[in-house]
Amino acid sequence: MKGWGDGGEPWEWRQRLWDWEEVLVGECSALLANVVFQVTIDDHWKWRLYNSVYDMLTTDESNTMDEVSDMIWHRHIQLKVSILACRLHCNRLPTKANLVARGMITEDVQLCVSGCGEVETAQHLFVSCPIFRELWSHVREWVGVCGVDPFSVYDYFLQFTYLAGGATSSSFMQLLWLLCVWVL
């Protein structure tokens, strides 16, 4: 693509565009309608290609994710499990409360799937639901560590990960937490 010069010449392409590409060019032109190019400065486009969603999330300079977000990408976990944990951390799971907020379902059907009578939020499902909360106490008992149930998913992950202490143990606990989240 050469751009448009002083006379407003059209963009030049190496090959003929498909119809759907023409539509995209039209949309791009509309976005650039108010952009003023400087004649003395060379303009260029930069394509930032990522190999995976993981690369995109971990290499973006504007990424402000905290310690938990860095820890959910575990090398022994399938990518889909880490993506689920990332969505959980960002409150982007299709819980009934989120579906109500988006107008997908009505408020009268937003109660927890377990039948406990509470509104189904990510916080409720993974931390405070009396039915699903039992999983965490059984897992802690099985591993042989004690802990108190925190009030947030963020705190729960950090506490659970560091319960056993030591780098190897925390990696195992991190792995175990991610697997339990996947099961729930």
Beta strands, then each sheet from edge to edge (+ up, - down):
end
